[in-house]
C-alpha cells in the first residue's frame, strides 16, 4: 500500500490520486479554504487523519477538511472514508463504487 501524507493550509486546488493498487492510504489535513479531489482505485484503500504531519505515527481518526469543495471517489472493495468537514457551507461529494465500502462523514 502506498501512502500520501497531505497537509495544506490556504486556498488552491489539490488533486490526489492513488490508482492500480490495494491498501493505499491518504492522510489528509486541509485547512484555510480551497478545494480537493481525491481518487482511489483498488481494494482496502483509506482516507483518514494522522497524528503529526509528515511524521505520522498512525491513524487517529477522521481526516480534516476545512475548505470550499471536496470530491472523493473510491472504486473497489473494502474501502474506508473517515472525514470531518468543519467549513461552513462546504460541498462534500463522495462516491464509493464496490462492495463492503464504509464511510463516516461529519459536517459541522
Backbone as JSON, one array per atom type, in Angstrom:
{
  "sequence": "XXXXXXXXXXXXXXXXXXXXXXXXXXXXXXXXXXXXXXXXXXXXXXXXXXXXXXXXXXXXXXXXXXXXXXXXXXXXXXXXXXXXXXXXXXXXXXXXXXXXXXXXXXXX",
  "N": [[0.81, -1.19, 0.0], [0.48, 2.18, -0.84], [1.26, 5.44, 0.52], [-0.04, 8.66, 0.92], [0.78, 11.55, 2.46], [-0.78, 14.33, 3.24], [-0.89, 17.72, 3.81], [-2.28, 20.87, 3.86], [-2.49, 24.32, 4.15], [-4.46, 27.03, 3.43], [-5.75, 28.46, 0.35], [-6.45, 27.27, -2.99], [-6.28, 24.49, -5.32], [-6.21, 21.01, -4.99], [-5.22, 17.84, -6.2], [-5.36, 14.49, -5.55], [-4.28, 11.3, -6.31], [-4.56, 7.79, -6.22], [-4.03, 4.99, -7.85], [-4.58, 1.72, -9.21], [-3.72, -0.07, -7.21], [-3.71, -1.74, -3.97], [-4.74, -1.34, -0.5], [-3.97, 1.31, -0.05], [-3.32, 4.55, 1.38], [-4.52, 7.74, 2.23], [-3.56, 10.37, 4.07], [-5.05, 13.0, 5.35], [-5.08, 16.49, 5.86], [-6.54, 19.44, 5.41], [-6.78, 22.82, 5.43], [-8.12, 26.19, 5.61], [-9.55, 26.91, 3.29], [-10.15, 26.6, -0.3], [-10.07, 23.78, -2.62], [-10.35, 20.19, -3.04], [-9.65, 17.16, -4.77], [-9.99, 13.74, -4.5], [-8.98, 10.62, -5.56], [-9.23, 7.2, -5.5], [-8.39, 4.0, -6.57], [-8.86, 0.64, -6.27], [-8.59, -1.95, -3.76], [-9.42, -2.01, -0.25], [-8.55, 0.6, 0.38], [-7.9, 3.74, 2.11], [-9.02, 6.84, 3.52], [-8.06, 9.04, 5.88], [-7.09, 10.53, 9.1], [-3.99, 11.66, 10.58], [-1.43, 11.5, 13.18], [0.68, 13.43, 13.2], [1.96, 15.78, 11.05], [3.74, 14.59, 8.31], [5.29, 13.01, 9.94], [3.97, 10.89, 10.69], [2.48, 8.91, 13.12], [0.47, 7.15, 13.07], [-2.94, 6.23, 12.22], [-5.41, 8.25, 13.61], [-7.99, 9.13, 13.61], [-10.63, 10.96, 12.08], [-10.12, 12.3, 8.81], [-9.32, 15.7, 8.16], [-11.09, 18.35, 6.77], [-11.3, 21.61, 5.76], [-12.46, 23.52, 3.79], [-13.71, 24.69, 0.6], [-14.77, 22.92, -1.36], [-14.95, 19.45, -1.74], [-14.23, 16.5, -3.38], [-14.56, 13.07, -3.39], [-13.66, 9.98, -4.66], [-13.91, 6.59, -4.49], [-13.1, 3.57, -5.78], [-13.62, 0.2, -5.82], [-13.3, -2.58, -3.53], [-14.05, -2.86, -0.02], [-13.18, -0.36, 0.87], [-12.44, 2.59, 2.86], [-13.65, 5.56, 4.31], [-13.11, 8.18, 6.47], [-14.12, 11.09, 7.64], [-14.01, 14.52, 8.64], [-15.61, 17.42, 8.14], [-15.22, 20.78, 8.53], [-15.92, 23.24, 7.59], [-18.08, 25.9, 7.14], [-20.73, 25.71, 4.92], [-19.41, 24.12, 3.1], [-19.05, 21.98, 0.27], [-19.34, 18.6, -0.03], [-18.73, 15.85, -1.87], [-19.17, 12.43, -2.27], [-18.31, 9.36, -3.71], [-18.58, 5.97, -3.63], [-17.79, 3.01, -5.12], [-18.37, -0.27, -5.32], [-18.11, -3.21, -3.2], [-18.73, -3.71, 0.31], [-17.73, -1.28, 1.24], [-17.07, 1.53, 3.42], [-18.19, 4.52, 4.99], [-17.76, 7.35, 7.02], [-18.92, 10.39, 7.77], [-18.72, 13.61, 8.98], [-20.17, 16.74, 9.17], [-19.72, 19.98, 10.21]],
  "CA": [[0.0, 0.0, 0.0], [1.15, 3.47, -0.9], [0.75, 6.43, 1.46], [0.11, 10.09, 0.64], [0.59, 12.37, 3.64], [-1.06, 15.63, 2.63], [-1.34, 18.79, 4.69], [-2.25, 22.15, 3.16], [-3.21, 25.44, 4.75], [-4.63, 28.06, 2.42], [-6.6, 28.14, -0.8], [-5.89, 26.47, -4.06], [-6.91, 23.21, -5.65], [-5.31, 19.87, -4.88], [-5.71, 16.58, -6.74], [-4.59, 13.36, -5.03], [-4.72, 10.07, -6.98], [-3.9, 6.52, -5.98], [-4.72, 4.07, -8.74], [-3.9, 0.48, -9.57], [-3.12, -0.78, -6.09], [-4.56, -2.03, -2.82], [-4.28, -0.94, 0.83], [-3.4, 2.65, -0.11], [-3.8, 5.44, 2.43], [-4.33, 9.19, 2.13], [-3.65, 11.02, 5.37], [-5.46, 14.32, 4.86], [-5.44, 17.66, 6.65], [-6.61, 20.6, 4.51], [-7.46, 23.93, 6.11], [-7.94, 27.52, 5.03], [-10.24, 27.14, 2.03], [-9.73, 25.86, -1.48], [-10.79, 22.55, -2.94], [-9.53, 19.0, -3.21], [-10.21, 15.97, -5.42], [-9.3, 12.53, -4.1], [-9.39, 9.47, -6.37], [-8.56, 5.96, -5.15], [-8.88, 2.83, -7.28], [-8.28, -0.57, -5.7], [-9.3, -2.51, -2.61], [-8.99, -1.68, 1.11], [-7.94, 1.93, 0.45], [-8.42, 4.52, 3.22], [-8.78, 8.27, 3.69], [-8.2, 9.26, 7.33], [-6.19, 11.54, 9.65], [-2.77, 11.14, 11.19], [-1.0, 12.19, 14.4], [1.6, 14.53, 13.07], [2.25, 15.96, 9.63], [4.99, 14.05, 7.78], [5.96, 12.18, 10.91], [2.76, 10.21, 11.13], [2.62, 7.73, 13.97], [-0.63, 6.23, 12.76], [-4.27, 6.81, 12.03], [-6.02, 8.59, 14.89], [-9.4, 9.49, 13.49], [-11.14, 11.46, 10.82], [-9.41, 13.28, 8.0], [-9.86, 17.04, 8.39], [-11.25, 19.2, 5.59], [-11.88, 22.92, 6.04], [-12.33, 24.2, 2.51], [-14.95, 25.01, -0.09], [-15.31, 21.82, -2.16], [-14.19, 18.21, -1.66], [-14.78, 15.37, -4.14], [-13.84, 11.82, -3.1], [-14.12, 8.81, -5.41], [-13.23, 5.34, -4.15], [-13.61, 2.48, -6.61], [-13.05, -1.07, -5.38], [-13.99, -3.23, -2.43], [-13.49, -2.73, 1.31], [-12.56, 0.95, 1.07], [-12.88, 3.29, 4.05], [-13.53, 7.01, 4.38], [-13.44, 8.75, 7.77], [-13.93, 12.5, 7.3], [-14.64, 15.58, 9.41], [-15.61, 18.67, 7.39], [-15.52, 21.82, 9.52], [-16.11, 24.51, 6.9], [-19.47, 26.25, 6.92], [-21.09, 25.82, 3.51], [-18.58, 23.27, 2.23], [-19.71, 20.95, -0.54], [-18.58, 17.36, 0.03], [-19.31, 14.81, -2.71], [-18.5, 11.15, -2.08], [-18.8, 8.22, -4.47], [-17.9, 4.71, -3.39], [-18.31, 2.04, -6.06], [-17.83, -1.59, -4.99], [-18.82, -3.83, -2.1], [-18.15, -3.65, 1.65], [-17.11, 0.02, 1.49], [-17.62, 2.19, 4.59], [-17.91, 5.95, 5.06], [-18.23, 8.09, 8.17], [-18.7, 11.79, 7.41], [-19.31, 14.58, 9.89], [-20.06, 18.12, 8.71], [-20.08, 20.85, 11.32]],
  "C": [[0.85, 1.25, 0.0], [0.49, 4.44, 0.08], [1.0, 7.82, 0.91], [-0.19, 10.8, 1.95], [0.44, 13.81, 3.16], [-1.58, 16.61, 3.67], [-1.2, 20.11, 3.94], [-3.08, 23.16, 3.91], [-3.28, 26.54, 3.7], [-5.45, 27.56, 1.26], [-5.9, 27.28, -1.81], [-6.65, 25.18, -4.25], [-5.86, 22.12, -5.61], [-5.98, 18.65, -5.47], [-4.79, 15.48, -6.26], [-5.15, 12.08, -5.65], [-3.88, 8.89, -6.53], [-4.67, 5.5, -6.82], [-3.89, 2.81, -8.96], [-3.23, -0.24, -8.43], [-4.11, -0.97, -4.97], [-3.9, -1.51, -1.54], [-3.54, 0.4, 0.8], [-4.04, 3.52, 0.97], [-3.52, 6.89, 2.06], [-4.6, 9.76, 3.51], [-3.84, 12.51, 5.1], [-5.71, 15.32, 5.98], [-5.38, 18.85, 5.71], [-7.42, 21.68, 5.2], [-7.29, 25.21, 5.31], [-8.58, 27.73, 3.68], [-9.71, 26.29, 0.9], [-10.54, 24.6, -1.68], [-9.81, 21.4, -3.11], [-10.33, 17.91, -3.91], [-9.35, 14.79, -5.0], [-9.86, 11.37, -4.9], [-8.56, 8.27, -5.94], [-9.21, 4.82, -5.92], [-8.13, 1.61, -6.75], [-9.09, -0.99, -4.49], [-8.62, -2.11, -1.31], [-8.18, -0.38, 1.18], [-8.61, 2.73, 1.57], [-8.11, 6.0, 3.04], [-9.06, 8.55, 5.16], [-7.23, 10.34, 7.78], [-4.97, 10.87, 10.28], [-2.35, 12.03, 12.34], [-0.25, 13.47, 14.11], [2.03, 14.61, 11.6], [3.65, 15.47, 9.28], [5.86, 13.35, 8.82], [4.93, 11.25, 11.5], [3.06, 8.95, 11.93], [1.52, 6.73, 13.68], [-1.94, 6.97, 12.62], [-4.9, 7.07, 13.4], [-7.49, 8.91, 14.78], [-9.71, 10.01, 12.1], [-10.17, 12.41, 10.13], [-10.08, 14.63, 8.23], [-9.91, 17.82, 7.09], [-11.93, 20.48, 6.03], [-11.64, 23.75, 4.78], [-13.69, 24.44, 1.9], [-15.59, 23.8, -0.76], [-14.39, 20.61, -2.07], [-14.92, 17.13, -2.43], [-13.92, 14.15, -3.85], [-14.48, 10.7, -3.9], [-13.26, 7.62, -5.0], [-13.88, 4.23, -4.95], [-12.88, 1.2, -6.23], [-13.82, -1.58, -4.18], [-13.27, -2.98, -1.1], [-12.79, -1.42, 1.58], [-13.2, 1.66, 2.27], [-12.66, 4.78, 3.9], [-13.97, 7.44, 5.77], [-13.1, 10.23, 7.68], [-14.68, 13.42, 8.26], [-14.49, 16.87, 8.61], [-16.08, 19.78, 8.32], [-15.78, 23.18, 8.89], [-17.6, 24.76, 6.66], [-19.73, 26.4, 5.41], [-20.25, 24.97, 2.58], [-19.45, 22.28, 1.49], [-18.8, 19.73, -0.52], [-19.34, 16.32, -0.79], [-18.49, 13.54, -2.55], [-19.15, 10.11, -2.98], [-17.94, 7.02, -4.12], [-18.57, 3.67, -4.28], [-17.62, 0.71, -5.79], [-18.65, -2.19, -3.86], [-18.02, -3.67, -0.81], [-17.36, -2.37, 1.9], [-17.8, 0.68, 2.68], [-17.25, 3.67, 4.56], [-18.53, 6.51, 6.34], [-17.88, 9.55, 7.9], [-19.44, 12.67, 8.42], [-19.08, 15.96, 9.3], [-20.57, 19.02, 9.82], [-20.18, 22.28, 10.84]]
}
